[in-house]
Amino acid sequence: MDLVVVRTRQVPTIWLGLAVVAAAIALPAVFHSLPPLDDVSWGARVLAIFFAPMVALPFFGLGAAVGVGATLPAAYFIATGNPPAAIIPALSLELVAFAVLLRWLGRMSPVGVVAPALSYLGAKIISALLLALVSGTGGDSWLVVEAARVSMLRAIPGMLLLCVMHEVLCRSLPPRQS
């Protein structure tokens, strides 16, 4: 069994993985259980579901972050009934794109601090463009783009929180060999 060193104790990887999955589901659930502000849930404002791939990236690498991003919306839906089933594929795509962009942008020193915000925006744009293409031509495509724009504006506090969390992670963890 692989072991991961956490401080000075060795913890079996399976237990650490289960703890990460539980936290990845519980944290967004806590934010989504708070009363909404202006009919927008706190989970959507603080981007709580994006925490897991961002934390998985330095601890476990890009593959794990992409895996978390691809599966977390479905796991969260099974556990809580949210997000709506119709948006699970788009949200999974956003989380995967976020992890890949964060890995790439996080290595660029001029944008390192704002890499999470830029990664979120890039992931949202990629998702919106793909949804607009699949929805066909006409007004529906513009509705998808408008929904993405509104979503990005509502997520400004979350983008700032992701940047702070990323900076804390980068300063507190030793560099990962990849």
C-alpha positions as CSV (number, residue, x, y, z in Angstrom):
1,M,0.0,0.0,0.0
2,D,1.4,3.4,-0.9
3,L,2.0,5.8,1.9
4,V,1.8,9.6,2.0
5,V,3.8,11.5,4.6
6,V,1.6,13.9,6.5
7,R,3.7,15.9,8.9
8,T,5.6,13.2,10.7
9,R,3.1,10.4,10.5
10,Q,2.6,8.0,7.6
11,V,-1.0,7.7,6.5
12,P,-2.2,5.0,4.1
13,T,-3.1,6.7,0.8
14,I,-6.5,5.2,0.7
15,W,-7.5,6.8,4.0
16,L,-6.1,10.2,2.9
17,G,-8.0,9.8,-0.4
18,L,-11.3,9.0,1.4
19,A,-10.8,12.0,3.7
20,V,-10.1,14.3,0.7
21,V,-13.3,13.0,-1.0
22,A,-15.4,13.5,2.1
23,A,-14.1,17.0,2.5
24,A,-14.6,17.8,-1.2
25,I,-18.2,16.9,-0.8
26,A,-18.8,18.3,2.7
27,L,-17.3,21.8,2.1
28,P,-19.5,22.8,-0.9
29,A,-22.5,21.3,1.0
30,V,-21.8,23.6,3.9
31,F,-21.7,26.7,1.6
32,H,-24.8,25.6,-0.3
33,S,-26.7,25.2,3.0
34,L,-26.2,28.8,4.0
35,P,-29.1,31.1,3.1
36,P,-28.6,32.6,-0.4
37,L,-27.8,36.2,-0.9
38,D,-29.8,37.9,-3.7
39,D,-31.1,34.4,-4.8
40,V,-27.5,33.2,-5.4
41,S,-26.1,30.4,-3.2
42,W,-22.9,30.9,-1.3
43,G,-21.4,27.9,-3.0
44,A,-21.7,29.6,-6.4
45,R,-20.3,32.9,-4.9
46,V,-17.2,31.3,-3.2
47,L,-16.7,28.6,-5.9
48,A,-16.5,25.9,-3.2
49,I,-16.4,23.0,-5.6
50,F,-13.2,24.4,-7.1
51,F,-11.4,24.1,-3.9
52,A,-10.9,20.3,-4.3
53,P,-9.0,20.3,-7.6
54,M,-7.0,23.3,-6.5
55,V,-5.9,21.5,-3.3
56,A,-5.4,18.1,-5.1
57,L,-3.0,19.7,-7.6
58,P,0.0,20.4,-5.3
59,F,-0.6,17.4,-3.1
60,F,-1.3,14.7,-5.7
61,G,-0.5,16.1,-9.1
62,L,-2.3,17.0,-12.3
63,G,-3.8,13.6,-12.8
64,A,-5.5,13.5,-9.5
65,A,-6.7,17.1,-9.9
66,V,-8.2,16.3,-13.2
67,G,-9.8,13.1,-11.8
68,V,-11.3,15.0,-8.9
69,G,-12.6,17.7,-11.3
70,A,-14.1,15.1,-13.6
71,T,-15.9,13.1,-10.9
72,L,-16.7,15.5,-8.1
73,P,-19.9,17.0,-9.6
74,A,-21.4,13.5,-10.0
75,A,-20.2,12.4,-6.6
76,Y,-21.6,15.6,-5.1
77,F,-24.9,15.0,-6.9
78,I,-25.2,11.4,-5.6
79,A,-24.5,12.6,-2.0
80,T,-26.6,15.8,-2.0
81,G,-28.9,15.9,-5.0
82,N,-27.0,19.0,-6.3
83,P,-25.9,20.4,-8.7
84,P,-28.8,19.9,-11.1
85,A,-28.1,16.8,-13.2
86,A,-28.3,18.8,-16.4
87,I,-25.2,20.8,-15.5
88,I,-23.0,18.0,-14.2
89,P,-21.1,17.5,-17.6
90,A,-20.5,21.3,-18.0
91,L,-19.3,21.6,-14.4
92,S,-17.1,18.6,-14.8
93,L,-15.6,20.2,-17.9
94,E,-15.0,23.4,-16.0
95,L,-13.3,21.7,-13.1
96,V,-11.0,19.7,-15.4
97,A,-10.2,22.8,-17.5
98,F,-9.6,24.8,-14.2
99,A,-7.1,22.2,-13.0
100,V,-5.2,22.1,-16.3
101,L,-5.1,25.9,-16.7
102,L,-4.1,26.3,-13.0
103,R,-1.2,23.9,-13.5
104,W,-0.1,25.8,-16.6
105,L,-0.7,29.3,-15.3
106,G,0.6,28.6,-11.8
107,R,4.1,28.0,-13.3
108,M,4.2,31.4,-14.9
109,S,5.7,33.7,-12.4
110,P,4.1,37.0,-13.5
111,V,0.6,35.5,-13.2
112,G,1.2,33.1,-10.3
113,V,-0.9,35.0,-7.7
114,V,-3.9,35.4,-9.9
115,A,-3.6,32.1,-11.7
116,P,-6.7,30.6,-9.9
117,A,-8.9,33.5,-11.0
118,L,-7.5,33.4,-14.6
119,S,-8.0,29.6,-14.6
120,Y,-11.6,29.9,-13.4
121,L,-12.3,32.5,-16.1
122,G,-10.6,30.4,-18.8
123,A,-12.5,27.3,-17.7
124,K,-15.8,29.2,-17.7
125,I,-15.2,30.6,-21.2
126,I,-14.2,27.1,-22.5
127,S,-17.3,25.6,-21.0
128,A,-19.6,28.4,-22.3
129,L,-18.1,28.2,-25.8
130,L,-18.6,24.4,-26.0
131,L,-22.1,24.7,-24.7
132,A,-22.9,27.5,-27.2
133,L,-21.6,25.3,-30.0
134,V,-23.6,22.3,-28.9
135,S,-26.8,24.3,-28.4
136,G,-26.7,25.3,-32.0
137,T,-27.0,28.6,-33.7
138,G,-29.4,31.4,-32.8
139,G,-30.5,32.9,-29.5
140,D,-29.8,29.8,-27.4
141,S,-26.1,30.3,-27.9
142,W,-26.2,33.8,-26.6
143,L,-28.2,32.7,-23.6
144,V,-25.4,30.3,-22.7
145,V,-22.7,33.1,-23.1
146,E,-24.9,35.5,-21.0
147,A,-25.3,32.9,-18.2
148,A,-21.6,32.4,-18.1
149,R,-21.0,36.2,-17.9
150,V,-23.4,36.5,-15.0
151,S,-21.9,33.5,-13.3
152,M,-18.4,35.0,-13.6
153,L,-19.5,38.3,-12.1
154,R,-21.2,36.6,-9.2
155,A,-18.0,34.5,-8.6
156,I,-15.7,37.5,-8.0
157,P,-15.5,36.8,-4.3
158,G,-14.8,33.1,-5.0
159,M,-12.0,34.0,-7.5
160,L,-10.4,36.2,-4.8
161,L,-10.7,33.4,-2.2
162,L,-9.2,30.9,-4.6
163,C,-6.2,33.3,-5.2
164,V,-5.7,33.6,-1.4
165,M,-6.0,29.9,-0.9
166,H,-3.6,29.2,-3.7
167,E,-1.0,31.7,-2.4
168,V,-1.2,30.1,1.1
169,L,-0.8,26.6,-0.4
170,C,2.2,27.7,-2.6
171,R,3.9,29.3,0.4
172,S,3.3,26.5,2.8
173,L,4.1,23.4,0.7
174,P,7.4,22.3,-0.5
175,P,7.8,22.4,-4.3
176,R,6.4,19.3,-6.0
177,Q,8.6,17.4,-8.4
178,S,6.7,16.6,-11.6
